[in-house]
Amino acid sequence: MTISEAQTMVDRWINTTGVRYFNELTNTAILMEEVGELARLMARIYGEQSFKEPKPEYDLADEMADVLWVLICLANQTGIDLTSALNRNMEKKTTRDANRHQGNRKLKP
């Protein structure tokens, strides 16, 4: 699935099953909530925090998909073509950081 196809799929779902988009401010708050849930899992799986007992079932991929879903909603609501935005962002990073990371001693093995 392309990013454009994902934007279309989410829009179709929102306008049928979901009835309508939440407003942009509500979706921004939901995005922060979803990022927080992902961060909590990352801290427990890869970081130094431990799970409370009993250890809950978790699905890291599903938490990442929740973040992506709400980000796509916001892009759709604000008229952002995420494919174009990502391409422009990659060009910016490639130009700006062409030599930046290669010269960073902290990144050397």
N, C-alpha and C positions, 0 to 999 in steps of 0.2 A: 504494500500500500504506500502510495506517495503521501507527502505532507498535504498536498492539495486534496487528495482523495479523503484523507482523514478530516480535513476541515469540512468538506461536503457531507461526509457521513455524520459528523457531530451535529452539523446544522440541521440535517434531515431529522435526526433523532430528537433534537431539542424542539423542533417545530411540529412534531407529531406526538411522540410519547411524552416528552417533557413539557408540552404546551407552549412555553415561551422561555426565553433566557431570563435568568435573574439579572438585575441591573448590574452595571459594571462595578460599582462599589461593593456590592454583595459578592460578586464573583472574585473580586480581588481579596476580600476577606477569606472566602472559601479557599482560594489558592494558597494563602498564607497558612491556613489550617492544614491543608494537604501536604505542603512542604514541611510543616512541623511534624506531621505523622511520619513522613519519610525520614526526617532527621533523627527522630527518636529511634527508629529501627536501625539506622546506620550507626548511631552511637552505641547501640547494644550489640550489633553483629560485628562491626569492624572497630569500634572504639573501646573505651575502657569501662563503660557502664555495663551492668549486667541486667538480665531480665528478672522481673519479680517472679517468685514461685507461686503457683505453678507456671512454668514457662508457656507463654501463649503461642498459639499458632500464628504464623505471620507469612505474608506473601510480599516480598520486596518488589517484585515486578508489578503487582497490582497497585502498590503505593505509588510507584513511578508513573504508572498509567493514569492514576487519579490526578496527579500533578499535570500531566500532559493534557488530559481531558479539559481541565479548567483553563489552562493556558490557551488551548484551541478555542474554547468558548469566548475568552476575552479577545482573541485575535479576530474571530468572526464578528463580534459585536462592534469592534472598533475599525473594521475594514482593513485589517492587516493581512496581507498575503504572506504567510509564514515561509513559503518556499523562497520568494524574493527576498524577504527579510533575512533569512539564514544565508542565502548566497551573498548578499551585501555584507553581512557580518563576517563571513569567512574571508571575503576579499579584504576587509578592513584589518582583520587579525593577521592575515598573511602578509600584508604590506607593513603594518606596524611592528609585528613581532618576527620579521624575517630572520633577524640575527639575535634577537633578545634572549631566547631560551637556549640557543646553542652556546652562548657565552656565559651562562649562569652556572657557576661551579657547584651550586647547591643541588643541581639536577644531575650532575655526573655520578655514575655508579661508583 
